[in-house]
Amino acid sequence: MSDENLEQRINIKFCVKISKSTSETLALLTVAYGEYAMKKSSVFDWYRWYKEGREDVQDDPRSEQPKTQRTNANVDRVRTLVLSDRRLRVRVIAEELNISRETVRHTVKKDLGMIKISAEMVP
């Protein structure tokens, strides 16, 4: 987390303690941080959590697994496999790379701009 986000969370917590409204808090953060101010939804979420009694300004721990498997590295790995053998099926690529079939389908279609591999259509 950036120091600026931590600072903004501390400021949100302060605004809750002095009974500023969510809208006032957002306005103050926007004045103070300009284009680097937290998004409205984040400000409102943190405000609510502090209002409900949360004390910690640090983010909750997250799992180490990324939310998506469509990373640049996996796109490159899919590209390499597809270009080495265009007859490979989505299922085979997914098993080989240990990623989901849906990730392979999206990668082939959106990142590689291909409509199909082999005889298997990509939706």
PyMOL commands that set and color helices and strands:
alter all, ss='L'
color gray80, all
select helices_A, chain A and resi 3-17+22-36+40-51+72-84+90-97+101-111
alter helices_A, ss='H'
color red, helices_A
select strands_A, chain A and resi 116-117+120-121
alter strands_A, ss='S'
color yellow, strands_A
deselect
rebuild
show_as cartoon
